Amino acid sequence: EPISVASPDRVGDAMPPKKKRGLPPGALHHVERKHFKVLFCGEEFPAGAEETRKALEKHDAVGNCEFRFVACAREQVATEIVDADVAVPLMTKIDETLLAKAPILKLVLQFGVGLEGVDEEACTKRGILLARIPSEKTGNADSTAEMAVFLLLAGLRRVNQLAKSLTDRRLGEPITVQLKGKTVTIVGWGHIGKEVARRLRAFGCKLQAVRKSEWPKEEWDFLLYDEGVRPLDELKWIKNSDAVVLCCNQTKENMGMINDDFIGHMKPGAVLVNIARGGLFNREHVLRALDDGRLGYLASDVAWQEPVDPTDPLVAHERAYFTPHVGGVTDMSYQTMGAIVAKACASLQADPWMGETCVVGISPELRYMVNEIMIVNANLPAFPGVTGPCVDFEQCRKRCRC
């Protein structure tokens, strides 16, 4: 039967590892350990930590072991990660230096989709699973799409100026912009981008979509004729857009993509909405475009640095409206993601295929976990003496290719 994993503070009491009958060559017996530690790396998004803690309480650890849940400030992560089994990075940078202090870490699982702050290569090198929770499985895509509509309306209706008119007790001003009949371009055609399009259709606006990869012919036809969305093959075609909504992933290649060149392709005075990542901004270029009027309004749920300084000239600009990264922070999405993180931790703790210090493969006990989270680092070390996939499981092979 599966028993739990050894901790550094009990090495002297632990039985030496030995092969377990029925497991692949190299699979190790787990040795006794008191705690299986789940670490939330930061105090941001506190509702996520609370939902995970409540969900984890519903699971019983296997063997003579208990789950230990810790949420700490970013400054304390280097100390707390030393005996952590699972780390949830949130907004904390997880790099080689930090991972070197985590000898028994097995899984880095984001509470959501963004992994741009995690060193994937370092995780893979150390045999640590790196995963995220796809937005379509949690309600996160729906919540974020709703936020996109809110921000788009806030920009078109000049939310800051409305508040000022109320304060100044002026009626009937300012004049604002109606969404019906306007052209909106969605940049990024993942789950969130598709949900944004579904919601915007009800407003009677014209929709366009652009993405990095080439559009398959069948998807192009489906979008154009069945969904009422015009696919674009180049960003230069955003020049006819009254509003642009960013829904794309942030990568090393598109860091700072919202620059003078991008804004130059936009219709003068258009609204820009960002529900993706703040690293897409070239802050200086965006501020200059707001000042000279090339950009009509900026409405964003993310910033280049988070938490952002509210006195920053761009954040405080009269034609900029920022919210504190709450697009996916809703009751439904957080309860679902908390339950998924808890289930993944319980599966990992009960897994009899785990080695003493690192992940060496995916066992059948983790099959459903692979269905609920997305493993993003490929070519993890296989069991010693075993070539090819570590388990005969089609979906695992597709996603992990270990």
Salt bridges, closest charged atoms under 4 A:
GLU32 OE2 - ARG10 NH1 3.92
GLU44 OE2 - ARG74 NE 2.81
GLU50 OE2 - ARG53 NH2 2.44
GLU51 OE2 - LYS54 NZ 3.62
GLU57 OE2 - ARG53 NH1 2.50
GLU80 OE1 - LYS37 NZ 2.59
ASP83 OD1 - LYS37 NZ 2.73
ASP83 OD2 - ARG68 NH1 3.61
ASP85 OD1 - ARG33 NH1 2.45
ASP85 OD1 - LYS106 NZ 2.56
GLU96 OE2 - ARG126 NH2 2.55
GLU116 OE2 - ARG277 NE 2.53
GLU136 OE1 - HIS191 NE2 3.10
ASP142 OD1 - ARG199 NH2 3.05
ASP168 OD2 - LYS164 NZ 2.78
ASP168 OD2 - ARG170 NH1 2.55
GLU173 OE1 - ARG170 NE 3.05
GLU195 OE2 - ARG198 NH1 2.67
GLU195 OE1 - ARG199 NH1 2.76
GLU219 OE1 - ARG211 NH1 3.52
ASP221 OD2 - LYS217 NZ 2.59
GLU227 OE1 - ARG201 NH1 3.28
GLU234 OE1 - LYS236 NZ 3.93
ASP242 OD1 - LYS267 NZ 2.82
ASP260 OD2 - HIS285 ND1 3.58
ASP260 OD2 - ARG288 NH2 2.59
ASP260 OD1 - ARG294 NH2 3.57
GLU284 OE2 - ARG283 NH1 3.56
ASP291 OD1 - HIS317 NE2 2.94
ASP292 OD2 - ARG294 NE 2.88
GLU306 OE1 - HIS325 ND1 2.92
ASP312 OD2 - ARG283 NE 3.08
ASP392 OD1 - ARG397 NH1 2.92
GLU394 OE1 - ARG397 NH2 2.32
